[in-house]
């Protein structure tokens, strides 16, 4: 496992969507529906905006994610509150989208990417050396100095410790997961770092063989009120928000 800082952080100042079951109360349903519609409205704006052309170049060079998902990552990084943690960036497409958004937010935001490395054969976007290509792509799009790469497996103690040295409890506003089929494991490892209402982007909710197991975990977390679903985008990416555990005092319950 390696802990690599790619550079000093700079002071930086059609696809169908379906919505999973909603909260029970009338006011919650109304608020939730407004969130879903606002997200769709912003996405429609981005589809004809300049940033789409920039992200199309990123997608061709470095991402298997659908363009709509890259646009949403950019949006969450730009307007979300807090830092960014991603697991499984592959060769950097999602990282670059997040870095563009963070840079344009006008705020200083940390971006931490955990990647196990190795190689991958793919009909469009293969890599013989994932870490090398990740660094090369970040440099190509001029965001290498904005990102901290942690080379290792997300669930290993050395990796968890390295992340905790960089990010504090409750300060992550965007969490991106595009690794194996065990998102619950990594939320158990890093959930304390996520702010309440942290944006979550979880790829492969639908699609590949691993999707069934991952989908069951996400659905269970939704049923436990730990995740708030806001839709499915692209080729099967789940979008939603993290809900921290609520602690009620005895007086509040009386």
N, C-alpha and C positions, 0 to 999 in steps of 0.2 A: 504494500500500500504506500502510495506517495502522496504528499501534500504539497501541491504546486501552486504558487501564486503567480499568475500569468503577468501581473504587472500591478503597479500601484493604482488604487481606485482614484479616478479623477474626481475633483469636486464638480459634480454635475448638477449643476443646479437642477343548377342550384341544389343547395344542400338543405335537407329537411331537418328540422329540429323537433324533437318530441320531449315532452315534459313528464317527469316521473310523478308519482302521487304527491299531492300537496298537503300542507299543514291543515288541521281540522277547522280552526276558527275562521269566521268570515273575514275578519280584518287581516289575518295572516294570509289567507288565500288571495285577497286583493293586493296586498303588498308584494306577495310572491309573483303574482301575474304581472304586476308592473315591472318588477325586476327582469323577468323573462322578456317582456316586450321591449324594454329599454335596451337590453343586450342585443336583441335582433335588430333594433333600429340602428344602433351604433355599427353593427356589422355591415348593414346595408350601406352606410355612409363610407366605411373603410373600403368597400369593394370598388368604389370609384375614386378613391383618394390616392394621392401620390405615394403613400406608404405601401400600398399594394404592389406598385411596380418595384419598389426596393425589396419587398419580401418575396416577390416572384423570383428574383435573382438568387435570394437566399435559399428558397425552396429547391430550385434547380440544382444548386451546388451542394446543399448540405442537409436537406430534410425530407423525410417520408411523410410528414404531417400534411394534412389538407391545408390549403391556403387560408380558409376560414379560421382554422385553429391557430395558425401563426398570427393572424390578425388579432385574435382574441388575446393571445399571450402578450402581444405588443400593447394592447389596450389595458390589460390588467397591470402590466409593469409600469405603464405610464400613469395611470390614475389610481392604482391601488396604494394603500398605505403600508409601508414596511418593506423589508428586504425580500429576496427571492431565493428559493431553494429548489433545485431540480435534481431528479434522480433518473439517470439513463438518457443523457442528451445525445448519445451516439456521436455524430461528427459535427454537432453544434448548431443545427438549424434553429431549434427552439431557444437555445442560449442567445443567439444573435438577435432573434425577434425580441426577446426580453431585454437585451442590452439596448436595443434601439429605443424601446419604450421607456426604460429607466432613465436613459440619458436625456430624453425629451421631457421628462417629468419636471426638470428643474430642481430635483432633490438628489441628495447623495444616497444611493441605494447599493447595498452589497448584493452580489450575485454569486451564489455558491453552487457549483455543478459537481455531482458525484458520478463518476464513470468508471466502470470496471475494466474497460479496454478490450483488447483481443482483436479479432477480425470477424468479418461478416460477408457472406456472399448474398448479393441481392441483384435482381434483374436490372435495376436502374441505378442503385447507389451502393455499390460494394465498397468495402474498405479492408485492406490488408493490415492496417495499423490504425485502429480507431483513435487512440490518443494523439498520434501524430497528425492525423487528418483533422481532428477537433481543433488542435492548436493552429494548424494552417488556415482553417476556415475563419476562425476568430480574428487572426491577423489580417486575412484578406479583406474582411469587412470592418477592420479598424476598431474592434471592441475587445481585443485581448487584455488590455489594461483594466478593463472593468470587471473582470471575472476571476474568481478563485476556483481552480480545478482541484478536486480531491480524487486522486486515482486509487480506487479500491471498491470493494463491495459495500453497499449501503448498510448492511446489517452487521458488519464486523465492528467489534468494539473500537478498534483503532480509527476507523472511519467516523463512527459516532462521536468519538472524542475530538477528532479534528474539526468536525462541524461545530461542536459545542464551543470550541475555542474561537470560532468566527462569528457565530450567531447566538443571540441571547434569547431567553424565554419570551415567547409572545411577540416577537418582532418580525416574523415572516408573514408577508401579506400576499404572497403568491407561491404555491407549491405545485410543481410539475412532475408527474410520474409517468415514465415511459420505459419501464424496465421489464421485469418478469411478471408473474401473475399474482404476486403477493403484496398488494398495496397496504393491506392491514398491518403486516409486519413492519413496514417502513413508517406508517403512521404511529405505530406503537413506539418506534425508535425516536421519531422527531415531532410527534404531536404537540409536545410541550413548547416547541419553538413557534408553533403557528398561532397567529393572532386570531381572536374570535372574528368570524366572517372572512377569514383568509380565503382567497380564490384558489380553487383546485382545478387542475387540468389533468385528467387521468385518461391516457390513451388505451386503445384496445378493449373498451367496454363491449364493443361488438367486433366481430371479424375473425381473427385468427383462433386456432385451437385453444390457446390459453385464456381466451375471453370468458369462457363459461365460469371458470374459477374466480377470475378477477371480478366479474359482474356479480357473482354471488356475495363476495366480500363487500362490494360497494353497496349493494341493495340491503345487506344486513346493517351496515353502518347508517344508512338512511333510516331504516326502521328503528334504530336506536337513537335517532335524533342527533347523531354526530356529524352527518353530512346533509346539506340542503341542496337538492338537485335543481339545476337551472336549464338542463337540456342536453341533447346529444348533437354533436356537430361533426362535419366532415365525414370520414370513413368509420366513425364509431368512437369518437372521443367524448368522454363524459365531462361536463362542466358543472361546477357547483361551488359551494362554500363550506368551510369547516365551522363546526359549532362546538365551542369549548364546553366541557362539562359544567353544568350549573350546580352551585352549592347553595343550598337554602338553609337558613338558620331556623331554629325551632320557633322563634317568635314570628318569622315570616310565614310559617306553615300553620300557625294557630289562627 
